[in-house]
Amino acid sequence: RVRDINLIVKDIQKRQLFLAKNHREVAPSPILSLRQQAPTDMANLIIRILNLDMDKFRSYSSKDSAYDYLVSCLENNNIIMSRSRKGVMPQTIKPDLCFSGFSVKHKKYPAIFIHSKDEDRINDPAGRRIFTIFLLLACMANKRFATVSYSQSVEEPAQNIEYIVAEEILMPEDAVSGICIKSIDELED
């Protein structure tokens, strides 16, 4: 249902065109030049391209601080970030429209839009925003610019490899493969 977010997409495209026109010296985004490969390799390349210090990312005491760091890394790499905010966006998103975010293609200034189902909430879950960003980055790296959702109602759900890449960035298999959890109480420790 593109018409439900059409004005938001056009607003992002206007920003992309403005930046491209006024900053012609900017090189094409390296995230778009990745070739499909194993999820672990793709995850590591995304981290490297963004110059993302994962130790620093994981060391933040709150997910909001980690989110802010991630957004700054994206913006430093010319990836435009937008979030839904009631009264600020050029279009109100209908409450029944279920999606977590989408990406907009541009060779120099790709964009990510994060949607909050409850636009009145200022602090939508930072962990959800972080996962959505990594999922959309995996889609971009896979040459897919699409809407993503945790619900199956979206017409083009992200391919499994993209979820695996996002998971690999957040919780690398080699870092968690030896962990054995026998009860929920152990998770709190």
C-alpha atoms as one frame of an Amber mdcrd trajectory, in Angstrom:
protein
   0.000   0.000   0.000   2.458   2.566  -1.265  -0.138   5.346  -1.214  -0.214
   5.077   2.603   3.413   6.236   2.798   3.774   7.985  -0.573   4.332  11.499
   0.807   6.915  10.241   3.289   8.831   8.485   0.496   8.668  11.624  -1.679
   9.965  13.740   1.222  12.932  11.380   1.661  13.598  11.414  -2.098  13.614
  15.232  -2.080  16.275  15.153   0.655  18.290  12.616  -1.331  18.158  14.780
  -4.462  19.035  17.941  -2.511  22.083  16.277  -0.940  23.212  14.767  -4.250
  22.880  18.120  -6.010  24.768  20.044  -3.334  27.417  17.413  -2.559  28.463
  16.028  -5.907  31.867  14.982  -4.551  30.360  12.237  -2.366  31.227   8.738
  -3.566  28.561   6.084  -4.082  27.497   4.345  -0.890  29.681   1.272  -0.280
  26.736  -0.571   1.310  25.270  -0.841  -2.189  28.389  -2.429  -3.662  28.385
  -5.548  -1.508  27.978  -8.871  -3.244  25.833 -11.608  -1.806  27.866 -13.909
   0.380  27.655 -15.907   3.580  25.675 -14.124   6.324  28.688 -13.898   8.658
  30.813 -12.293   5.943  28.040  -9.882   4.987  27.514  -8.919   8.637  31.243
  -8.230   9.082  31.362  -6.142   5.898  28.387  -4.031   7.005  30.081  -3.423
  10.353  33.343  -2.471   8.610  31.673  -0.221   6.016  29.841   1.692   8.742
  33.025   1.932  10.806  30.907   0.548  13.636  32.863  -0.298  16.788  30.817
  -3.208  18.114  32.620  -3.180  21.481  31.631   0.449  21.900  28.100  -0.297
  20.626  27.667  -3.094  23.197  29.236  -1.099  26.030  26.502   1.532  26.208
  24.468   1.336  29.395  21.185   1.868  27.545  19.797   0.735  24.212  18.846
   4.349  23.478  22.515   5.358  23.676  23.485   2.429  21.439  20.758   3.497
  19.001  22.095   7.074  18.951  25.610   5.768  18.267  24.306   3.570  15.436
  22.413   6.474  13.853  25.528   8.660  14.017  27.528   5.920  12.232  24.862
   5.715   9.527  24.748   9.478   9.061  28.555   9.644   8.940  28.288   7.219
   6.011  25.612   9.262   4.192  22.725   6.971   5.045  19.709   9.175   5.753
  17.753   8.234   8.878  14.113   9.167   9.475  11.586   8.159  12.132   7.849
   8.490  12.322   6.694  11.392  14.471   3.091  12.493  14.707   2.653  16.080
  13.544   6.131  16.258  12.002   5.827  13.919   9.022   4.288  15.066   5.752
   1.691  12.302   6.065  -0.021  10.473   8.930   0.395   6.730   8.783  -2.844
   4.844   9.336  -2.861   2.899  12.631  -3.785  -0.366  10.878  -0.710  -0.238
   8.629   1.752  -2.736  10.085   5.398  -2.335   9.164   8.608  -1.669  11.059
  10.501   0.345   8.486  11.510   0.741   4.883  14.486   1.785   2.816  14.695
   4.129  -0.155  17.326   3.543  -2.820  19.841   6.180  -3.879  23.385   5.492
  -5.085  24.969   8.083  -2.765  22.357   8.706  -0.061  20.307   5.589   0.669
  17.675   6.147   3.355  16.070   4.249   6.200  12.695   5.107   7.715  11.757
   3.611  11.085   8.040   3.419  11.850   6.616   3.422  15.334   3.213   1.761
  15.479   2.277   4.185  18.249   3.417   7.570  16.961   2.342   9.215  20.219
   5.021   7.290  22.086   8.265   9.196  22.053  10.305   6.281  23.311   9.375
   3.327  21.137  11.591   0.330  21.987  15.197   1.093  21.086  16.001  -2.603
  20.632  13.284  -2.887  17.992  14.611   0.197  16.178  18.157  -1.187  16.263
  17.115  -4.580  14.884  15.022  -2.914  12.162  17.990  -0.766  11.108  20.286
  -3.779  10.839  17.605  -5.705   8.949  17.182  -2.844   6.473  20.964  -2.544
   6.074  21.082  -6.260   5.242  18.323  -5.685   2.677  20.290  -2.793   1.154
  23.449  -4.892   1.013  21.369  -7.546  -0.736  20.156  -4.948  -3.297  16.607
  -5.016  -1.883  14.839  -1.820  -0.982  11.670  -2.884   0.714   9.311  -2.551
   3.616  10.092  -4.871   6.517   7.899  -6.052   9.325   7.793  -8.548  12.136
   4.295  -9.405  10.922   3.542 -11.687   8.005   1.015  -9.209   6.578   3.632
  -7.344   4.527   3.575  -8.301   0.856   7.359  -8.649   0.489   8.781  -9.929
   3.777  12.562  -9.813   4.047  14.313 -12.948   2.911  15.625 -15.226   5.644
  19.259 -14.395   4.852  18.623 -10.761   5.751  17.298 -11.705   9.182  20.310
 -13.969   9.674  22.676 -11.102   8.780  20.928  -8.765  11.239  21.095 -11.430
  13.946  24.760 -12.079  13.172  25.586  -8.395  13.613  23.799  -8.201  16.961
  24.708 -11.638  18.333  27.529 -13.272  16.368  27.156 -17.036  16.311  30.757
 -17.607  17.402  30.160 -15.444  20.499  27.003 -17.244  21.621  27.421 -20.806
  20.296  29.003 -22.136  23.507  26.439 -20.607  25.824  24.073 -23.129  27.384
  20.987 -21.738  29.078  18.893 -24.224  31.021  16.291 -21.901  32.493  14.826
 -18.439  32.097  16.292 -17.485  35.489  19.792 -17.910  34.024  19.043 -15.166
  31.502  18.716 -12.646  34.324  22.165 -13.537  35.642
